[in-house]
Amino acid sequence: MESKIKALLIDIEGTTSSLSYVKDVMFPYSKQRLRDFLSKHWQEERVSSIIRKLEERLGKRIDLEEAVKVFEDWIDRDLKEPLLKELQGHIWEEGFLSGELRGHIYEDAYKRLKEWKKNGYKLYIFSSGSVKAQKLFFGHTDYGDLTGLFDGFFDTTIGSKKGKESYERIAKEVGLEPKEFLFLSDVEEELNAARDAGMNTIKLDRYDSKEHSSHRIVKSFLEIDLP
């Protein structure tokens, strides 16, 4: 790393947290609770605003059954749709607040995040999940409420995780140069975009996939030493 790192920009799924937890627990939970949640909160502004946007998108009025069908299809296809992410954020909120859901954080990530925060590094999250969902996730973990570790949260409203411009915008928004960031992710295309924007990068390969990468690879946060 050529310049002094002042901030870390960090992915969640497959990086701080188990990819399988999000895919095998959180996504199925949102699908399982989808119909009941929409039915129960259909008239509330937080839901009706999502439905209005969906109707604009589809070019027609829709009822509960049609809404459920569209959102279930998006979940099954793992689409990064902002409307779905917003709705899932509301559903997950109920799950986290009730104790049915707990955010999974790898122990090595927890240890290093605490250490980096203590040493004065700025910590930011960039995930395809909504900022609301990110805060819920880190606010209800086995290590307690970790939201205080982070200086900011970013989702795809700032742009695609695979687009160089998104990383440039994040750096500008927090008042740092891209070269002062270290971006951690398990996705090659995201790392490429961050590097194209001028950020330093490290790839997390927790599952030892043996895949080739043009980025430095580590299996654990404990392999990352910052000055």
Secondary structure, DSSP 8 states (H G I E B T S, - for coil): --S---EEEE-TBTTTB-HHHIIIIIHHHHHHHHHHHHHHHTTSHHHHHHHHHHHHHHTS---HHHHHHHHHHHHHTT---HHHHHHHHHHHHHHHHHTS--B---HHHHHHHHHHHHTT-EEEEE-SS-HHHHHHHHHSBTTB--GGG-SEEE-GGG--TT-HHHHHHHHHHHT--GGGEEEEES-HHHHHHHHHTT-EEEEE-TT------SSEEESSGGG----
